[in-house]
Amino acid sequence: MQAPPIDKLMDKIHSIYKLVILSSRRTIELADGAQKLVNAPADAKPSDIALKEIIKGKISYKVKEGK
């Protein structure tokens, strides 16, 4: 499975830092056995699946308010 282009990812998540955090957290969830939210081959890497989920709009995030 080929990784999606960065410009498509940046259209969904407008900060590279947020994208890295979101994709890494989702990758860990998938590696720990979380269910895939998109169709992907059985041998697909969790990181590729996480990025595909972000592009498809299946993953969202909330920014916590400061203290």
VMD Tcl script that draws the C-alpha trace (Angstrom):
set ca {
  {0.00 0.00 0.00}
  {1.46 3.33 -1.06}
  {1.51 6.23 1.40}
  {-0.79 9.11 0.42}
  {0.67 12.41 -0.81}
  {1.44 14.95 1.91}
  {-0.67 17.66 0.22}
  {-3.84 15.58 0.63}
  {-3.01 15.02 4.29}
  {-2.34 18.72 4.84}
  {-5.76 19.53 3.34}
  {-7.32 17.63 6.25}
  {-4.89 18.53 9.05}
  {-3.42 21.98 8.53}
  {-0.38 21.52 10.76}
  {2.40 19.05 10.11}
  {2.92 18.72 13.87}
  {-0.73 17.82 14.49}
  {-0.58 15.40 11.57}
  {2.44 13.61 13.03}
  {0.86 13.33 16.48}
  {-2.53 12.22 15.17}
  {-1.10 9.65 12.77}
  {1.33 8.24 15.33}
  {-1.36 7.86 17.99}
  {-3.68 6.15 15.52}
  {-0.84 3.91 14.31}
  {-0.27 2.73 17.88}
  {-4.00 2.04 18.31}
  {-4.04 -0.03 15.11}
  {-0.89 -1.92 16.11}
  {-2.56 -2.72 19.43}
  {-5.54 -4.27 17.62}
  {-8.00 -1.42 17.01}
  {-10.42 -1.99 14.15}
  {-9.60 -0.39 10.79}
  {-11.98 2.37 9.71}
  {-11.12 1.98 6.00}
  {-10.65 -0.93 3.64}
  {-7.02 -1.99 3.53}
  {-5.16 -5.17 2.62}
  {-4.39 -7.53 5.48}
  {-0.66 -6.92 5.05}
  {-0.95 -3.11 5.12}
  {1.20 -1.32 7.69}
  {-0.65 0.35 10.57}
  {0.97 3.68 9.66}
  {-0.34 3.49 6.08}
  {-3.82 2.63 7.35}
  {-3.74 5.57 9.79}
  {-2.84 8.00 7.01}
  {-5.57 6.61 4.77}
  {-8.09 7.02 7.60}
  {-7.05 10.66 8.00}
  {-7.48 11.39 4.29}
  {-10.91 9.73 4.27}
  {-11.98 11.91 7.22}
  {-12.48 8.94 9.55}
  {-10.17 10.36 12.23}
  {-10.67 13.69 13.95}
  {-9.13 15.49 16.89}
  {-9.95 18.14 19.47}
  {-7.55 20.76 20.74}
  {-7.56 21.03 24.52}
  {-8.03 24.47 25.99}
  {-5.01 25.87 27.84}
  {-4.92 25.93 31.61}
}
mol new
graphics top color blue
foreach p $ca { graphics top sphere $p radius 0.5 }
foreach p [lrange $ca 0 end-1] q [lrange $ca 1 end] { graphics top cylinder $p $q radius 0.2 }
display resetview
